[in-house]
Amino acid sequence: MRMQRFAWWKSTLAGMSVILLLLAATVGLYGCSPARSSREGEQAPKPNKPPVNPLTGEEVSSWDLLTRRPLAVKVENDPKARPQSGIIDADLVYEELVEGGVTRFICVYLSRDSQVIGPTRSARPSDIDITFYLDPLLICSGGASQVISMVKAAGLRYISEDSVHFWRDRTRKIPHNLYTSTALLRQYLTETGDTYNKLPQSGLVFTSGGGDSGEGEGDEAQSASQSQATSINIPYKATICAASYQYDASTDTYLRSINGVPHTDLTTGKRVAPRNVIVQFITVTGSGIYDVTGAETPNLQVIGSGKCLVFTGGKVYHGTWKKANRNSPTRFLDENGRDIPLHPGQTWIHLVTEDIGAVYK
């Protein structure tokens, strides 16, 4: 009798063990699956996906490099300021019109750093609408009182020349000798208790991953507006700023020249050579602000839409730019309304009027 009871318990326990094993397997397959989202329609995060800079489309070593505040440094383009320092280190460069048809640069630094940046010069009204979407620290040598008031009213963080975060190079003449560095500027942000911690939007899409959509991976979009173009000339009215590029297929970069002279970096001696060049056609109005010579500061209309030429990989796209408001980034679209894919690396954006234009072949 005892032997029969023992056999019955042994059989029952074996059956229960099988059931428990099946339940554990079911939970492992369904209840704890990392592929499932906590909310319907949401994709689970990709823990193994490397961080990609939204301004360049390049992979970086840490998310910390992408969630710190962008730095937007005003850099001079007068012949007496050349060669400049630090432009080659920028993630993104805007070339804007100022008084007399001369141009200046806004060099944006996010994941990259630079030991020397400059010469740094004063702010302009258009800097606000151009950079506001990045929520950056705007770096300048100062500016007209009206301009600084506009920057403050917009709520844009800025720093102007001081003796701690800037220095003067005494081998050059004032005002073409003011310099700073990303280390000093980030020191300033720490000193002022900056709590910025977010991934900026760029409006740009890249061919090898990156961009805001994260859909840039894979082949480049095919467009009827796309054609070969390896030489670019932007004939600014102030010929001292005339810009040109020659596409170098071996490095997939556009070798930049100013007034026919190769544009180089003072600190490294390297050629300025962005991966992408965008010509954005805008209109210009008067700002009511005048410089010391009596020339009116132009106000660049960068909100709205207009034509653009996008040069990347030895090709040119005829497209349209769109920017809804000050808070939103600019998108560059082909004739089908799709984002024009850029090659990962530095992008140079020229803000020009129709009468300046661009010549390419």
C-alpha positions as CSV (number, residue, x, y, z in Angstrom):
1,M,0.0,0.0,0.0
2,R,2.8,2.4,0.9
3,M,4.6,1.6,-2.3
4,Q,1.5,2.5,-4.3
5,R,1.1,5.9,-2.5
6,F,4.8,6.7,-3.1
7,A,4.5,5.9,-6.8
8,W,1.4,8.1,-7.0
9,W,3.2,11.1,-5.4
10,K,6.2,10.6,-7.6
11,S,4.0,10.7,-10.7
12,T,2.2,13.8,-9.6
13,L,5.4,15.7,-8.7
14,A,6.9,14.9,-12.1
15,G,3.7,16.2,-13.8
16,M,3.8,19.4,-11.8
17,S,7.5,20.0,-12.7
18,V,6.7,19.7,-16.4
19,I,3.9,22.3,-16.0
20,L,6.1,24.7,-14.1
21,L,8.8,24.5,-16.8
22,L,6.3,25.2,-19.5
23,L,5.0,28.2,-17.6
24,A,8.6,29.6,-17.1
25,A,9.3,29.2,-20.8
26,T,6.1,31.0,-21.7
27,V,6.9,34.0,-19.4
28,G,10.5,34.1,-20.8
29,L,9.2,34.3,-24.3
30,Y,6.3,36.8,-23.8
31,G,6.1,38.4,-20.4
32,C,9.7,39.7,-20.2
33,S,10.5,40.2,-23.9
34,P,12.7,43.4,-24.4
35,A,11.2,43.7,-27.9
36,R,7.8,44.7,-26.6
37,S,7.0,48.3,-25.9
38,S,5.4,49.6,-22.8
39,R,3.0,51.6,-24.9
40,E,1.3,50.4,-28.1
41,G,2.9,51.8,-31.3
42,E,6.2,52.7,-29.5
43,Q,9.4,51.0,-30.5
44,A,11.7,49.7,-27.8
45,P,15.0,51.6,-27.5
46,K,18.0,50.1,-29.2
47,P,20.6,49.8,-26.4
48,N,23.4,48.8,-28.8
49,K,22.8,51.7,-31.2
50,P,25.8,54.1,-31.0
51,P,25.2,57.8,-30.4
52,V,25.0,59.9,-33.6
53,N,25.5,63.6,-33.8
54,P,22.3,65.2,-35.3
55,L,24.4,68.1,-36.7
56,T,26.9,65.9,-38.6
57,G,25.5,62.4,-38.9
58,E,28.7,61.1,-37.4
59,E,29.0,58.5,-34.6
60,V,30.5,59.8,-31.3
61,S,31.9,58.1,-28.3
62,S,29.3,59.3,-25.7
63,W,25.8,60.7,-25.4
64,D,27.2,63.3,-23.1
65,L,28.9,65.0,-26.1
66,L,25.4,65.4,-27.7
67,T,23.3,66.5,-24.8
68,R,25.5,69.5,-23.8
69,R,24.6,73.0,-24.9
70,P,25.7,73.9,-28.5
71,L,28.1,76.8,-28.8
72,A,27.5,79.3,-31.6
73,V,30.6,81.5,-32.1
74,K,30.7,84.6,-34.3
75,V,33.9,84.5,-36.4
76,E,35.1,87.3,-38.6
77,N,35.8,87.0,-42.4
78,D,37.7,90.3,-43.1
79,P,41.0,89.7,-44.9
80,K,42.8,91.0,-41.8
81,A,41.2,88.2,-39.8
82,R,42.5,85.4,-42.0
83,P,43.5,82.8,-41.6
84,Q,41.0,82.1,-38.9
85,S,41.2,79.4,-36.2
86,G,38.8,76.7,-35.3
87,I,36.5,76.7,-38.3
88,I,37.6,73.3,-39.3
89,D,36.5,71.9,-35.9
90,A,32.9,73.2,-36.1
91,D,30.1,70.8,-36.6
92,L,28.1,73.3,-38.7
93,V,29.0,76.7,-40.2
94,Y,26.6,79.5,-41.4
95,E,28.0,82.2,-43.6
96,E,25.8,85.3,-43.3
97,L,25.8,88.8,-44.9
98,V,26.6,91.8,-42.8
99,E,27.2,95.5,-43.7
100,G,28.7,96.3,-47.1
101,G,28.2,92.8,-48.5
102,V,31.0,91.4,-46.3
103,T,30.3,88.0,-44.7
104,R,30.8,86.6,-41.2
105,F,30.5,83.0,-39.9
106,I,28.5,81.4,-37.1
107,C,30.5,78.3,-36.1
108,V,28.5,75.8,-34.2
109,Y,30.2,73.3,-31.8
110,L,28.5,70.3,-30.2
111,S,30.4,67.1,-30.2
112,R,33.7,68.6,-31.4
113,D,36.1,70.8,-29.4
114,S,38.6,73.5,-30.5
115,Q,41.5,74.9,-28.6
116,V,41.4,78.2,-30.5
117,I,38.4,79.9,-32.2
118,G,38.4,83.3,-33.8
119,P,38.8,86.1,-34.4
120,T,35.5,86.5,-32.6
121,R,33.4,89.5,-33.6
122,S,30.1,91.2,-32.7
123,A,26.5,89.9,-32.9
124,R,23.9,90.8,-35.5
125,P,20.1,90.7,-35.4
126,S,19.9,87.8,-37.8
127,D,21.9,85.6,-35.4
128,I,18.8,85.2,-33.2
129,D,16.6,83.6,-35.9
130,I,19.4,81.6,-37.4
131,T,20.5,79.9,-34.2
132,F,17.5,80.0,-31.8
133,Y,16.3,76.5,-32.7
134,L,19.5,75.1,-31.2
135,D,19.1,76.9,-27.9
136,P,22.8,77.6,-27.9
137,L,25.2,79.8,-26.1
138,L,25.8,82.7,-28.5
139,I,29.5,83.9,-28.3
140,C,30.4,87.4,-29.6
141,S,32.7,90.3,-28.9
142,G,29.7,92.4,-28.1
143,G,27.4,94.2,-30.4
144,A,25.3,97.3,-30.9
145,S,23.1,98.1,-27.9
146,Q,20.0,97.5,-29.9
147,V,21.2,94.0,-30.9
148,I,22.2,93.0,-27.4
149,S,18.7,94.1,-26.3
150,M,17.2,92.0,-29.0
151,V,19.3,89.0,-27.9
152,K,18.2,89.4,-24.3
153,A,14.5,89.9,-25.2
154,A,14.6,86.7,-27.2
155,G,15.9,84.8,-24.1
156,L,19.0,83.6,-26.0
157,R,21.9,82.8,-23.8
158,Y,25.0,84.8,-24.8
159,I,28.5,85.8,-23.6
160,S,30.5,88.8,-24.8
161,E,34.2,89.6,-24.4
162,D,35.6,89.3,-20.9
163,S,39.1,88.7,-19.5
164,V,38.4,85.2,-18.3
165,H,36.8,83.4,-21.3
166,F,38.5,85.3,-24.1
167,W,42.0,86.5,-24.9
168,R,43.7,88.9,-27.3
169,D,46.5,87.8,-29.6
170,R,48.9,90.7,-29.4
171,T,50.6,89.7,-32.7
172,R,47.4,90.9,-34.5
173,K,45.8,94.3,-34.5
174,I,42.6,95.1,-32.7
175,P,39.7,94.3,-33.5
176,H,41.0,91.3,-35.4
177,N,42.6,89.5,-32.5
178,L,40.0,88.2,-30.0
179,Y,39.9,84.5,-29.4
180,T,38.2,81.9,-27.3
181,S,38.0,78.1,-27.0
182,T,35.4,75.5,-26.4
183,A,37.0,74.6,-23.0
184,L,36.7,78.2,-21.8
185,L,33.1,78.5,-23.0
186,R,32.0,75.3,-21.3
187,Q,33.8,76.5,-18.2
188,Y,31.6,79.6,-18.4
189,L,28.5,77.4,-18.7
190,T,29.5,75.4,-15.6
191,E,30.2,78.6,-13.7
192,T,26.8,80.0,-14.5
193,G,25.0,76.8,-13.4
194,D,23.8,75.7,-16.8
195,T,21.5,72.7,-16.6
196,Y,21.1,72.1,-20.3
197,N,20.7,68.3,-21.0
198,K,18.9,67.4,-24.2
199,L,19.6,66.2,-27.8
200,P,19.3,69.2,-30.2
201,Q,17.3,69.0,-33.4
202,S,19.1,69.8,-36.6
203,G,16.6,69.4,-39.5
204,L,19.3,67.6,-41.4
205,V,19.2,64.0,-42.6
206,F,22.3,62.0,-43.4
207,T,23.0,59.0,-45.6
208,S,24.7,56.8,-43.0
209,G,22.4,57.2,-40.1
210,G,21.9,60.4,-38.0
211,G,19.6,63.3,-38.6
212,D,16.5,63.9,-36.7
213,S,14.4,61.2,-38.2
214,G,16.8,58.4,-37.7
215,E,15.7,57.2,-41.1
216,G,18.8,58.3,-43.0
217,E,20.4,54.9,-43.1
218,G,20.9,53.2,-46.4
219,D,21.0,54.5,-50.0
220,E,20.6,58.1,-51.0
221,A,17.2,59.2,-52.3
222,Q,17.0,59.4,-56.0
223,S,15.7,62.8,-57.3
224,A,15.0,64.2,-60.7
225,S,16.6,67.4,-59.5
226,Q,19.9,65.7,-58.9
227,S,22.9,66.2,-61.2
228,Q,26.7,66.1,-61.2
229,A,28.4,69.3,-59.9
230,T,32.0,69.4,-58.7
231,S,32.8,73.1,-58.9
232,I,30.9,75.9,-56.9
233,N,31.4,79.6,-57.0
234,I,29.5,82.1,-54.8
235,P,30.3,85.6,-56.1
236,Y,29.6,87.8,-53.1
237,K,29.5,91.5,-54.0
238,A,32.3,92.1,-51.7
239,T,34.8,90.3,-53.7
240,I,37.1,89.9,-50.7
241,C,34.6,87.3,-49.5
242,A,34.0,85.5,-52.8
243,A,33.8,81.8,-52.0
244,S,34.5,78.8,-54.1
245,Y,34.7,75.1,-53.7
246,Q,36.2,72.2,-55.6
247,Y,34.9,68.7,-54.9
248,D,37.7,66.2,-54.0
249,A,36.4,62.7,-54.7
250,S,39.3,61.1,-52.8
251,T,38.2,62.6,-49.5
252,D,34.6,63.3,-50.4
253,T,35.0,66.9,-49.3
254,Y,34.7,70.4,-50.9
255,L,38.0,72.2,-50.8
256,R,37.2,75.8,-49.9
257,S,38.8,79.0,-51.3
258,I,38.2,82.7,-50.6
259,N,38.8,85.1,-53.5
260,G,40.7,82.3,-55.2
261,V,43.1,81.6,-52.3
262,P,42.8,78.3,-50.4
263,H,41.1,78.8,-47.1
264,T,43.2,77.3,-44.3
265,D,43.1,77.0,-40.5
266,L,45.8,79.1,-38.7
267,T,46.3,76.7,-35.9
268,T,46.7,73.5,-37.9
269,G,47.4,74.7,-41.4
270,K,44.7,72.4,-42.7
271,R,42.4,73.3,-45.6
272,V,38.8,74.1,-44.8
273,A,36.9,71.3,-46.5
274,P,33.2,70.6,-45.5
275,R,31.5,67.5,-46.6
276,N,28.3,69.4,-47.7
277,V,27.7,72.9,-49.0
278,I,24.2,74.4,-49.0
279,V,23.2,77.6,-50.7
280,Q,20.0,78.9,-49.1
281,F,18.3,81.8,-51.0
282,I,16.8,84.4,-48.7
283,T,15.5,88.0,-48.9
284,V,17.1,90.8,-47.0
285,T,15.4,93.8,-45.3
286,G,16.8,96.8,-43.4
287,S,17.2,96.5,-39.7
288,G,17.3,100.2,-38.8
289,I,20.6,99.5,-37.1
290,Y,23.8,101.2,-38.5
291,D,27.5,100.6,-38.0
292,V,30.1,103.2,-37.3
293,T,30.5,104.0,-41.0
294,G,26.7,104.6,-41.4
295,A,26.1,101.3,-43.3
296,E,22.8,99.6,-42.4
297,T,22.9,96.2,-40.9
298,P,20.9,93.8,-43.1
299,N,18.2,91.6,-41.6
300,L,18.2,88.1,-43.1
301,Q,14.8,86.5,-43.6
302,V,15.4,82.9,-42.6
303,I,11.9,82.0,-41.5
304,G,9.5,80.9,-44.2
305,S,10.6,79.1,-47.4
306,G,12.6,79.5,-50.5
307,K,14.9,77.9,-53.0
308,C,18.1,76.1,-52.1
309,L,21.0,74.2,-53.8
310,V,22.4,71.3,-51.9
311,F,25.9,70.0,-52.9
312,T,26.9,66.7,-51.5
313,G,29.0,63.8,-52.8
314,G,29.9,65.7,-56.1
315,K,26.2,66.2,-56.9
316,V,23.8,69.1,-56.6
317,Y,20.1,68.9,-55.7
318,H,17.7,71.7,-56.6
319,G,15.3,72.0,-53.7
320,T,13.3,74.1,-51.3
321,W,14.1,75.1,-47.7
322,K,11.4,75.5,-45.1
323,K,11.5,76.9,-41.6
324,A,8.2,77.3,-39.8
325,N,9.3,79.6,-37.0
326,R,12.2,80.7,-34.8
327,N,12.0,77.5,-32.7
328,S,12.2,75.0,-35.6
329,P,15.2,73.9,-37.6
330,T,15.4,74.5,-41.4
331,R,14.7,71.5,-43.6
332,F,16.1,71.1,-47.1
333,L,13.7,69.2,-49.4
334,D,13.7,67.8,-52.9
335,E,10.9,68.3,-55.5
336,N,9.0,65.4,-53.9
337,G,9.1,67.0,-50.4
338,R,11.7,64.5,-49.1
339,D,14.7,65.5,-47.0
340,I,17.8,65.8,-49.2
341,P,20.3,63.3,-47.7
342,L,23.7,64.7,-46.7
343,H,27.0,62.9,-46.3
344,P,28.1,62.7,-42.6
345,G,30.5,65.5,-41.7
346,Q,30.7,69.3,-41.5
347,T,28.0,71.2,-43.4
348,W,28.5,74.8,-44.6
349,I,25.3,76.9,-45.2
350,H,25.6,80.1,-47.3
351,L,22.7,82.5,-46.8
352,V,22.6,84.5,-50.0
353,T,20.2,86.6,-52.1
354,E,19.1,85.9,-55.6
355,D,21.3,88.6,-57.1
356,I,24.4,86.9,-55.5
357,G,23.4,83.4,-56.5
358,A,25.8,80.5,-57.1
359,V,27.5,79.2,-60.3
360,Y,28.4,75.6,-60.5
361,K,29.4,72.9,-63.0
